[in-house]
C-alpha cells in the first residue's frame, strides 16, 4: 500500500470518527428531516391511529413533492403507543434519544399528559392530533406541547349550547362516560356548559343525573347498560369512543337503551359509530374535527380528499387524519418562519402562528398553545342505502365564541350540579 493510500484511509477514518462522535441531532441536519409519529397502531384504538397515520403520510408526501422543508425531505418515524402512556413514553424516549425532537400523533389524553414532562425535559415538541383533555392547556400546560385542532372546551361547549337551542324542553341529562381522563374531562365541561346555556337561552335549569361510568377497552358493557336503563334521563351525552363506542352501541341496541332517550349527543366519534352500525344507528349529534363535505371549495381540503381517496379508497376522511395533516403543515410553517428545526425556535414560531388547513386558516394561541378553529357538528340518521347513514343537519360554530380564555398553569373552574 502506498503512503498516499494510507494517508487517504487515515483521513477517511478520522472523518468517520468525527461524525460518529457528533450528537445525533447534529448528524441529522445533513439527512432527511425526521419527525416522530406516535399513535395507536395496534389495540382497540388502532383504526383511529390509522387515520392519524394516513393524514400525516399524505401531508409528508405533499410537502416533499413541493420541495420539502428548508430543502430537506421529510421522513416519518412511526411508533405504536397502543393508546397507553407507558408505551408512548418508551417510544418518545427512543425517538428523542435518536435526535428526533419534533413529534406528532397522540390521540389519548393520558398519553399526551404523560409525554408533556418528557418533551419539556428532553427538549422535544409534541403536536396532539385529537387528545381531549383540557388540562394540557390549563393546569398541566407545557410550552412543548401543542394542540393544532379544536379544544375540548370549544367543541363540548358548542354541543351543549346547541342542545339548549334545539331542545329547550330536554332538561334531564346524563352521560355515558369512560372512566378515564378524556371521559371525565368531556363530561365535566358538558355539565358546566349545560348549566350556563340552558338558563341563559331557555330560562330553565337543567337536571344533571349522575353519569354511568363505562369501563375502557372491554368487550362487555351489559352491567353499565343495565345501570343506564334505571336512569330517568331524556338526553344523554356519550363520551365513549372508537372501538369501545361501537361495541357499547351494538350491545345497547339489544337492551333498547338508546331508544329511551329523546336526544343523543355524541362527543366526537364523527362517523365511526355510524359506519359500524349503519341502518341500526340511533339518530344523534356528533362532533367533527373535520367534515369534508362542508369544506368543499377549499383547495387544501379538495386536494387532501383527493389524495386520501387515492391512498385509501375512502372518499370521506375523518377528522383525526385532518388534524395530523394540519399538524405537519404547522410544523413546516414554524420551521420555515424561523429557518430552524431547533426546539426553541420551533416553539417560538408555533406560538401565534396562522396557517392554512383543510378547515381554513387556524391560529395557534400564543398563551397556551391551543389552535383557534371553528367547531363542526353534524346530525346523523340511518339511511336506506349501501352507506347506511346520512348527515341530516350540519352546524358550524365560531370557535372563538365557545373557547375558554387561556389560563396556562391554572385549573379550570367549572360549574357542578
C-alpha positions, -999 to +999 in steps of 0.1 A: +000+000+000+014+034-009+018+062+016-007+082-003-033+055+001-025+051+038-029+089+043-063+088+025-075+059+046-064+076+078-082+108+067-114+089+059-113+070+092-107+102+111-136+119+094-159+090+101-148+090+138-155+128+140-191+123+125-198+094+148-188+114+179-212+142+170-245+144+188-274+127+169-292+160+163-261+174+146-257+144+123-294+146+115-290+180+099-275+166+067-301+140+061-339+140+058-358+158+085-372+130+107-404+136+126-418+112+151-453+099+147-465+083+180-501+070+177-521+037+182-511+012+156-525-018+175-552-024+201-588-010+204-579+024+190-558+012+161-582+024+135-582+059+149-544+057+148-547+046+111-564+079+103-536+098+120-510+078+101-527+083+067-532+120+073-496+125+084-482+105+055-503+124+030-490+157+044-454+145+041-459+134+005-474+168-004-446+187+014-419+166-002-433+170-036-432+207-031-395+206-022-396+196+015-388+218+044-359+242+041-348+220+012-348+188+032-372+159+025-393+148+055-394+113+068-418+100+094-406+077+122-437+056+132-441+043+167-470+024+183-483+039+216-512+015+219-531+044+234-511+035+265-489+060+284-461+035+292-458+025+256-459+061+245-431+071+269-409+043+257-414+054+221-408+090+228-376+084+247-363+062+219-370+089+193-357+117+214-326+097+221-321+093+184-321+131+180-357+134+167-371+164+185-403+170+166-433+147+171-470+144+163-498+119+170-512+113+205-549+108+204-551+097+240-554+123+268-535+102+292-507+097+267-503+134+260-503+143+296-476+116+302-455+129+273-455+166+283-429+164+310-406+143+289-408+166+259-400+196+282-371+178+299-356+164+267-363+195+245-389+179+222-420+193+206-453+174+205-484+181+185-515+162+195-539+150+168-570+147+190-563+143+227-593+158+245-581+168+279-584+204+289-555+200+314-528+203+287-538+239+281-546+247+318-531+232+350-508+208+331-497+233+305-463+226+289-447+250+264-435+220+244-470+205+237-494+220+211-530+212+200-534+223+164-570+211+164-602+221+182-601+223+220-624+200+241-640+230+257-648+247+224-663+215+209-682+204+240-695+238+249-707+243+213-726+210+217-742+220+250-752+253+236-767+236+205-787+213+228-802+243+247-811+260+214-826+230+196-841+210+226-851+236+252-877+210+266-850+184+272-837+193+306-828+160+323-793+149+311-770+121+319-738+107+304-722+075+293-687+084+304-654+063+301-637+062+335-605+079+323-591+113+317-609+120+284-643+109+296-642+128+329-629+159+312-655+160+285-684+152+308-673+180+333-672+206+305-705+195+291-722+198+325-706+232+330-719+243+296-754+229+302-756+249+335-746+280+316-766+278+284-799+263+295-807+291+320-793+318+296-812+305+265-843+288+279-847+302+313-846+267+327-821+250+350-812+215+337-813+185+359-779+167+358-782+130+366-750+112+377-733+097+346-727+060+341-690+053+343-681+030+315-651+006+316-624+012+290-612-013+264-636-041+274-659-063+254-689-064+278-709-033+287-740-051+299-737-041+335-732-004+326-761-006+301-784-021+328-774+008+352-782+033+325-816+018+319-826+027+355-820+064+350-849+088+341-829+109+317-843+124+285-809+134+270-776+116+270-741+127+263-719+098+251-681+101+256-672+065+248-651+065+216-636+044+189-639+006+192-654+009+227-682+031+214-691+007+186-692-022+210-713-003+235-738+009+210-742-026+195-749-041+229-771-012+240-793-019+210-802-053+223-815-036+255-833-008+238-812+017+257-807+044+231-844+044+221-852+056+256-835+089+251-852+118+232-818+131+221-783+116+219-753+139+218-720+121+210-688+139+219-666+132+189-669+099+172-676+115+139-687+087+115-671+058+134-703+046+151-724+052+120-700+032+099-702+004+125-739+003+129-752+016+095-790+013+094-791+004+131-776+037+141-797+057+166-801+093+153-776+115+171-755+147+171-717+142+169-687+164+169-664+165+139-627+176+139-633+179+101-663+174+079-650+171+043-683+178+026-687+211+044-652+222+033-655+217-005-641+246-024-612+250+000-582+240-023-563+224+006-593+203+016-601+193-020-565+182-026-565+163+008-597+144+000-583+135-035-550+123-021-568+105+008-592+087-016-563+077-039-544+062-009-573+045+010-602+043-015-622+062+012-637+094-001-647+106+034-616+111+056-623+116+092-611+144+115-581+126+130-565+124+096-572+161+091-556+170+124-525+150+116-523+168+082-527+202+099-500+194+125-474+187+098-482+219+080-480+238+112-445+224+119-435+232+083-446+269+086-429+273+120-396+258+108-396+279+076-405+310+095-376+306+119-353+289+094-345+263+120-356+229+134-342+238+168-368+231+195-367+266+210-371+282+176-399+259+166-418+266+198-413+304+194-426+303+158-455+280+165-469+304+191-491+329+174-487+311+140-515+314+115-515+287+088-539+273+062-556+239+068-584+217+054-609+237+075-594+271+066-569+293+085-561+285+121-542+305+146-522+289+175-529+309+206-496+320+220-506+319+256-515+282+258-506+265+225-542+260+216-554+264+180-584+286+174-607+270+148-644+266+142-664+237+156-683+214+132-713+194+144-735+170+124-768+152+130-766+116+118-796+094+108-797+059+094-802+057+056-816+030+034-785+027+011-752+010+010-736+036+031-762+031+058-762+066+073-766+103+063-759+137+075-793+153+081-781+186+096-748+205+098-739+233+122-707+254+122-699+273+154-674+301+157-646+286+178-638+319+195-673+322+208-671+290+229-634+286+237-624+293+273-598+321+278-562+309+282-552+301+318-519+282+314-508+266+347-542+272+364-571+247+368-604+255+351-632+264+375-662+245+362-698+246+374-711+215+390-747+203+395 
